[in-house]
Amino acid sequence: CIRDRYQRRVRGTLMVEPTESESKEELDRFIDAMISIREEIREIEEGKIKAEESALAGAPHTIDVVSSNEWNRKYSREKAAYPSQWSKRSKFWPSVGRVDNTYGDRHLVCSCPPLSDYQA
């Protein structure tokens, strides 16, 4: 059954489900990003760089990090700032780097007012 196939989850994988509202350009950028990430993983597999010293491990790179006078990373500032060709034309600069790795993804913290504030 098709429904059962979509309900199965494979540990350690990423499910991508674009909608019709995504433009072809946006889907192409996503594919380019996935290819770029795979190439960075390949560099680690081939021993060109250690996983903990890679651009992937250092991402996301804020403008403060990239423009600082100090650069002690094993990869270039350009790779950190512009990991793909399209990002040179349309760059989104994250306001913060990685915070406590995946802790925030696994432990939801709500900064909303309590529900009682919404009661009339």
C-alpha positions as CSV (number, residue, x, y, z in Angstrom):
1,C,0.0,0.0,0.0
2,I,1.3,3.5,-0.9
3,R,0.3,4.9,2.4
4,D,2.3,2.3,4.3
5,R,5.4,3.0,2.2
6,Y,5.4,6.7,3.1
7,Q,4.9,5.9,6.8
8,R,8.0,3.9,7.0
9,R,11.0,5.7,8.5
10,V,14.6,4.8,7.9
11,R,16.9,5.8,10.7
12,G,19.6,8.3,9.7
13,T,18.0,9.4,6.5
14,L,16.4,12.7,5.3
15,M,13.0,12.7,3.7
16,V,12.5,15.5,1.3
17,E,9.0,16.4,0.2
18,P,8.9,19.5,-2.0
19,T,5.5,21.0,-2.7
20,E,4.2,22.5,-5.9
21,S,4.8,25.9,-4.4
22,E,8.6,25.4,-4.7
23,S,10.0,26.9,-7.9
24,K,12.3,24.9,-10.1
25,E,15.0,27.4,-9.3
26,E,14.6,26.7,-5.5
27,L,14.6,22.9,-6.1
28,D,17.8,23.3,-8.2
29,R,19.4,25.2,-5.4
30,F,18.4,22.5,-2.9
31,I,19.9,19.7,-5.2
32,D,23.1,21.8,-5.6
33,A,23.4,22.1,-1.9
34,M,22.9,18.3,-1.4
35,I,25.6,17.6,-4.1
36,S,27.9,20.1,-2.4
37,I,27.4,18.5,1.0
38,R,28.1,15.1,-0.5
39,E,31.4,16.4,-2.0
40,E,32.4,17.7,1.4
41,I,31.7,14.3,2.9
42,R,33.8,12.6,0.2
43,E,36.7,14.9,1.1
44,I,36.4,13.5,4.7
45,E,36.1,9.9,3.4
46,E,39.2,10.3,1.3
47,G,41.2,11.7,4.2
48,K,41.7,15.2,2.7
49,I,40.3,16.8,5.8
50,K,39.2,15.5,9.3
51,A,35.5,15.5,9.9
52,E,35.8,17.9,12.9
53,E,37.9,20.4,10.8
54,S,35.6,20.4,7.8
55,A,33.4,23.2,6.5
56,L,30.4,21.0,7.3
57,A,31.4,20.8,11.0
58,G,32.0,24.6,11.1
59,A,28.7,25.6,9.4
60,P,26.8,27.8,9.5
61,H,29.4,30.6,9.2
62,T,28.3,34.0,10.3
63,I,29.5,37.2,8.6
64,D,31.4,38.0,11.9
65,V,33.3,34.7,11.6
66,V,34.1,35.0,7.9
67,S,35.2,38.7,8.1
68,S,37.2,38.4,11.3
69,N,40.9,39.1,11.3
70,E,41.6,35.6,12.6
71,W,41.1,32.5,10.4
72,N,42.4,29.3,11.8
73,R,40.3,26.8,9.8
74,K,41.6,24.2,7.4
75,Y,39.3,25.5,4.6
76,S,39.1,28.8,2.8
77,R,37.0,31.8,3.9
78,E,35.4,31.7,0.5
79,K,34.2,28.1,1.0
80,A,32.8,29.1,4.4
81,A,31.1,32.3,3.0
82,Y,29.9,31.0,-0.3
83,P,29.6,27.2,-0.3
84,S,27.9,27.3,-3.7
85,Q,27.9,29.5,-6.8
86,W,24.3,30.7,-6.3
87,S,25.1,31.9,-2.8
88,K,27.4,34.5,-4.3
89,R,24.4,36.1,-5.9
90,S,21.9,35.7,-3.1
91,K,23.5,35.2,0.3
92,F,21.6,34.6,3.5
93,W,23.9,35.3,6.5
94,P,22.9,33.4,9.6
95,S,22.9,35.5,12.7
96,V,24.4,32.8,14.9
97,G,26.7,29.8,14.3
98,R,25.9,26.3,15.6
99,V,24.5,26.4,19.1
100,D,25.2,23.2,21.2
101,N,25.1,21.1,18.1
102,T,21.8,19.2,17.9
103,Y,20.6,20.0,21.5
104,G,18.1,22.6,20.2
105,D,16.7,20.2,17.6
106,R,16.0,17.6,20.2
107,H,14.8,19.8,23.1
108,L,12.1,22.2,22.2
109,V,12.2,25.4,24.1
110,C,9.1,27.7,23.7
111,S,9.7,31.4,24.3
112,C,6.0,32.2,23.7
113,P,3.8,33.8,26.4
114,P,1.9,31.2,28.4
115,L,-1.5,30.1,27.0
116,S,-3.3,31.9,29.9
117,D,-2.2,35.2,28.3
118,Y,-4.3,34.4,25.2
119,Q,-7.5,33.8,27.2
120,A,-10.1,36.5,27.1
